[in-house]
Amino acid sequence: MQRLKDKLALVTGASAGIGMATARALAGEGARVVLVARRLDRVQTLARELPGARALALDVRDGAAVLRALENEPFDLAVVNAGLGLGMGPLDEGSIEDWSTMLDTNVKGLLHTLKAVTPGMRGRGRGDVVLLGSVAGRQVYPGGNVYCATKFAVRGIYESLRVDFAGAGLRFTTVDPGMVETDFSRVRFKGDEERAKKVYAGVHALTPEDIADAILYAVTRPPHVNIGEIVIWASAQASTTVVKRAT
Ligand SMILES: NC(=O)c1ccc[n+]([C@@H]2O[C@H](COP(=O)([O-])OP(=O)(O)OC[C@H]3O[C@@H](n4cnc5c(N)ncnc54)[C@H](OP(=O)(O)O)[C@@H]3O)[C@@H](O)[C@H]2O)c1
């Protein structure tokens, strides 16, 4: 039995990593998935693989474009996942441009997506919204500063959604992973493969599929059950600063 048969789902950041694995997991349960990312070729390739899927080129930082593309779609569920880290170092050495990109994508992009999908859900009296937070939204780590701040903001927005939509029939979930091996570090370190590899050296990191599995769990509970917060660590990661690496 397909548990999401005929449901219309949105996944932002579906061109890679957690978003791509989540799109596959949702489609595997019968959902028709709208795949959003800037790299159209990648979401188009994925759309060809997933029955009923559609690809959309969108930069979530562009609020007007996000509203135009998504506000009239009757989504049953939305996974608000698009996000990135850029740079890692002391705050006073940070780049204003990197800060803007992170804040505009991880916070404002998430808000743009919510503004596009939640009014329709409220009108229909149902809908599942999953936000990609992070353990970095619960504990800071040296050099994480602005990226961590964006994920603390995601937690604040998650808690606000719960109270602002109380009784409206919607369910909200924040999924907060630790280390997941994706392109995340490659993007963060701007293509420095060596530095990106070091993040996961000697650690059996989480996979995008591990996170997709948790998202699928949350959105397939019976209607009276709202899984609120899911924190997922790699077993070797005790906190954002303590990681046991095999030598
Ligand atoms: N990897 C980890 O360890 C980890 C841990 C905790 C939380 N997270 C969170 O998980 C989410 C997904 O990250 P990931 O690890 O899967 O990284 P990833 O493999 O680099 O994927 C990031 C996705 O976000 C999309 N994206 C970035 N900027 C965008 C924009 N302006 N407009 C539309 N889409 C945009 C990218 O697509 P395009 O480049 O094609 O636009 C890509 O599909 C992020 O929110 C991240 O903060 C990751």
The ligand as an SDF file (V2000), in Angstrom:
LIG
                    3D

 48 52  0  0  0  0  0  0  0  0999 V2000
   24.4950   17.9890    5.4780 N   0  0  0  0  0  0  0  0  0  0  0  0
   24.3870   18.2070    6.7730 C   0  0  0  0  0  0  0  0  0  0  0  0
   25.2540   17.7910    7.5740 O   0  0  0  0  0  0  0  0  0  0  0  0
   23.1850   18.9540    7.3170 C   0  0  0  0  0  0  0  0  0  0  0  0
   22.9530   18.9060    8.6970 C   0  0  0  0  0  0  0  0  0  0  0  0
   21.8690   19.5810    9.2260 C   0  0  0  0  0  0  0  0  0  0  0  0
   21.0250   20.2980    8.3990 C   0  0  0  0  0  0  0  0  0  0  0  0
   21.2630   20.3440    7.0660 N   0  0  0  0  0  0  0  0  0  0  0  0
   20.3260   21.1410    6.2320 C   0  0  0  0  0  0  0  0  0  0  0  0
   19.7380   20.2910    5.2840 O   0  0  0  0  0  0  0  0  0  0  0  0
   19.3310   21.0610    4.1430 C   0  0  0  0  0  0  0  0  0  0  0  0
   19.8170   20.3670    2.8700 C   0  0  0  0  0  0  0  0  0  0  0  0
   21.2410   20.3230    2.8810 O   0  0  0  0  0  0  0  0  0  0  0  0
   22.0890   19.1440    2.2140 P   0  0  0  0  0  0  0  0  0  0  0  0
   23.0120   18.6270    3.2520 O   0  0  0  0  0  0  0  0  0  0  0  0
   21.2060   18.1920    1.4890 O   0  0  0  0  0  0  0  0  0  0  0  0
   22.9940   20.0130    1.1970 O   0  0  0  0  0  0  0  0  0  0  0  0
   23.1780   19.9440   -0.3980 P   0  0  0  0  0  0  0  0  0  0  0  0
   23.4320   18.5410   -0.8290 O   0  0  0  0  0  0  0  0  0  0  0  0
   24.2030   20.9870   -0.7030 O   0  0  0  0  0  0  0  0  0  0  0  0
   21.7440   20.4090   -0.9400 O   0  0  0  0  0  0  0  0  0  0  0  0
   21.2770   21.7270   -0.7690 C   0  0  0  0  0  0  0  0  0  0  0  0
   20.0450   21.9360   -1.6350 C   0  0  0  0  0  0  0  0  0  0  0  0
   19.5560   23.2730   -1.4080 O   0  0  0  0  0  0  0  0  0  0  0  0
   19.3310   23.8850   -2.6800 C   0  0  0  0  0  0  0  0  0  0  0  0
   19.4670   25.3290   -2.5930 N   0  0  0  0  0  0  0  0  0  0  0  0
   20.4940   26.0440   -2.0660 C   0  0  0  0  0  0  0  0  0  0  0  0
   20.2640   27.3610   -2.2440 N   0  0  0  0  0  0  0  0  0  0  0  0
   19.0730   27.4690   -2.9000 C   0  0  0  0  0  0  0  0  0  0  0  0
   18.3080   28.5550   -3.3920 C   0  0  0  0  0  0  0  0  0  0  0  0
   18.7170   29.8280   -3.2240 N   0  0  0  0  0  0  0  0  0  0  0  0
   17.1390   28.3180   -4.0180 N   0  0  0  0  0  0  0  0  0  0  0  0
   16.7140   27.0460   -4.1850 C   0  0  0  0  0  0  0  0  0  0  0  0
   17.3820   25.9630   -3.7540 N   0  0  0  0  0  0  0  0  0  0  0  0
   18.5620   26.1840   -3.1240 C   0  0  0  0  0  0  0  0  0  0  0  0
   20.3840   23.2630   -3.5960 C   0  0  0  0  0  0  0  0  0  0  0  0
   19.9320   23.3290   -4.9460 O   0  0  0  0  0  0  0  0  0  0  0  0
   20.5300   24.2690   -6.0790 P   0  0  0  0  0  0  0  0  0  0  0  0
   21.9870   24.5180   -5.7500 O   0  0  0  0  0  0  0  0  0  0  0  0
   20.3270   23.4750   -7.3320 O   0  0  0  0  0  0  0  0  0  0  0  0
   19.6810   25.4920   -6.0170 O   0  0  0  0  0  0  0  0  0  0  0  0
   20.3700   21.8110   -3.1170 C   0  0  0  0  0  0  0  0  0  0  0  0
   19.3280   21.1070   -3.7430 O   0  0  0  0  0  0  0  0  0  0  0  0
   19.9020   22.4660    4.3610 C   0  0  0  0  0  0  0  0  0  0  0  0
   18.8820   23.2970    4.8590 O   0  0  0  0  0  0  0  0  0  0  0  0
   20.9770   22.2520    5.4190 C   0  0  0  0  0  0  0  0  0  0  0  0
   21.2210   23.4170    6.1750 O   0  0  0  0  0  0  0  0  0  0  0  0
   22.3240   19.6870    6.4950 C   0  0  0  0  0  0  0  0  0  0  0  0
  1  2  1  0
  2  3  2  0
  2  4  1  0
  4  5  1  0
  4 48  2  0
  5  6  2  0
  6  7  1  0
  7  8  2  0
  8  9  1  0
  8 48  1  0
  9 10  1  0
  9 46  1  0
 10 11  1  0
 11 12  1  0
 11 44  1  0
 12 13  1  0
 13 14  1  0
 14 15  2  0
 14 16  1  0
 14 17  1  0
 17 18  1  0
 18 19  2  0
 18 20  1  0
 18 21  1  0
 21 22  1  0
 22 23  1  0
 23 24  1  0
 23 42  1  0
 24 25  1  0
 25 26  1  0
 25 36  1  0
 26 27  1  0
 26 35  1  0
 27 28  2  0
 28 29  1  0
 29 30  1  0
 29 35  2  0
 30 31  1  0
 30 32  2  0
 32 33  1  0
 33 34  2  0
 34 35  1  0
 36 37  1  0
 36 42  1  0
 37 38  1  0
 38 39  2  0
 38 40  1  0
 38 41  1  0
 42 43  1  0
 44 45  1  0
 44 46  1  0
 46 47  1  0
M  CHG  2   8   1  16  -1
M  END
$$$$
